């Protein structure tokens, strides 16, 4: 018998509520760099232990297919080609992985339209389940958006668990600098992440995506490695101020972005040198974070930075940060922040923080955290009736939609119940 939302699932090796589960999570972010996979041991709320981590990069051909599919919706031939790339890469990443209870599969976001209550992640969890022989939980965003949510960011509950894992005594913030930047503010003193006041999360604005697009447009490669080019340039403060004038930054959370919502930003840099253009985009990324800080409930003692942007020296400190802060109107909560670089999740000191300037939490690739939240989200999706309702793809059946959950019985396999 299979029952979801906290009850036992027999015949699949799953355990009773309250016991430990080994869950895997995999995702491909908007930077289009590759698939990150991670295993965690958890009871659905606490992190008990971190397990194996893997990274399967996309090659140039695969990135070109994914880039060509950006902005497409299901049914488009380009989206179908992208799905094949995503599923094949995930299968390679899963090959030989240690036994786990289930896999949380995010897929590759190709389009995100919160105003239209729709989002599109390439990749079919049912096909992945059949090809891999593993239980797969997927489609994490759709139901949340149908119920009026933003569908992003998805990692706040995992961030709350991370704050508990590192022993944080007060509010901390997790800043993810991927293709789009997002921030999560958590208070680990609360009884759980679903408690009002425990979590606030939203997209901060453009981060790596415009930098990557600029580098590609100028024929300079896939990215500005380490921010080396930006460090030799001078940010255009007028461009930074103009970007911050967009209404998105003044809007209160919740709010989220599509990867290409600020695609036109690259066109504003035509008169700048390569180095100045890269420096300007790095400053925009940091300025967006500074603006987002003003929406946090309280100043966090620590800001833990993850994502590919933490490797960019122009973003993490120096000219990019200084120009961004000078370009901001006013000096609210976001002013004066110091970001530290390093492996895994990095934390910088806030006022009154006597903790270490850097502490590892996880492994040394930024994307591992993405896989871990997917693993924890997969388990929580099984364990609780949350607004973030995924599809479950078992090996006997295809993905089940909302009607099956209403009926309470899977017609394809008698005796398999859905809570």
C-alpha positions, 0 to 999 in steps of 0.5 A: 500500500502506498499512502502519501503525506506522512503515512507509510509507503510499503513495497518501496523501502520507505519508512514510518513517519519520524524515522530517517530517510535518505533522499536525493535531489537534483536540479539544473539552475538558470545559469545553465551550467549543469546538473547538481545532485546531492543526498541528505539524510533527514526526518523531513524537517531536520538535516541529520547528515549530508551524503554524496554529492555530484556535478554533471556539467553541460557541454557547449552543445547542450548549453546551446540547446537549453539557451535556444529553448529559453522562454518556450512553453510545453509543446514547443519543439525547442522545449522538447529538445531541451527536455531530452538534454535535461533528462539525459544529463540527470540519468548520467548524474544518477548512474551508480548513485547510492540507494535512496528512498526517492529523488526530488527532480526540479528540471530546467526552468525555461520560462517563468510567468508569475503574473500569469500563474504559469511556469515551465521546467523542462524534463519529465519525472515519469520518464526519469523514473522509468529510465532510472528505476527510482521513485521520482517526485517532481513538478514542485512549482505548478500547484503553488502558482495555481494557488496564487503563489510565486512558485519561487524561490523553493529553498526556504525550508531547506535554508531553515534546516541549514540554519538549525544545522549550523547552530544559528542562534538568531535570524540568518539570511541565505543569498543565492547568486545564480542566474537570478538572485534570491534571498531567504531570511530565516529565524531558526528559533521558531518551531518549524519553517512553516510557522508564520515569521519563520521564513521570508524569501523572494528573488532579488533581481538579476545576478549571473544571467546578464553577465553570462549573456554579455560575455557570450554576446561579446565572444568572451566565453560562457562566463566571467571566471572569478570576475577577472574581467569585471575587476579591470573595469569601472561600473557605469553608475548611471546604468546601475541607478537606472536598473534600481529605478525599476518597479520590481525592486520597490515591490514588497515580497513575495516576488519572483523573476524569469531569467530573461526579465532583465535581458535588455540590460545587456543592450544598455552596455553597447557603448562600454568596453568589455571590462566596464560592461562586466563591472557594471553588471556585477554592480547591478547584481550587488545593488539588487541584493542591497535593495532586497535587504530593505525588505527583510523583517530584521537585520540578519547576523549572517549572510550565507552566500551560495551560487556561482556568483560567490566565485565572482570577486567583483560581486563579493567585494571591491568595486562592484559592491562599492559602486552598487552601494553608491548607486543606491538611493538611500542607505537602508538595511542593505548598506554596508554589507560585507560578503565573504567568498569561500567553499560551500556556503559562505557567511559574512559578519553582521553587526555584533556577530562574534562568529567565524568569518567563514564556515563551511556547510556542505560540500565545496560546490555551490550547486550542492545546496540546490540538490539538497533542497530538492531532496528535502523538498521531495520528502516534505512533499511526501510528508505534509500537505503543503501548498508546494504540491508536486506530482508523484511518479511511481514505477507502476504508474505515470504522474498523478494529477490533482483529481487522483488526490481528490479521489484518494485512490489510484485507478491504475494500481488498486490498493495504492492510496493517495492522501 
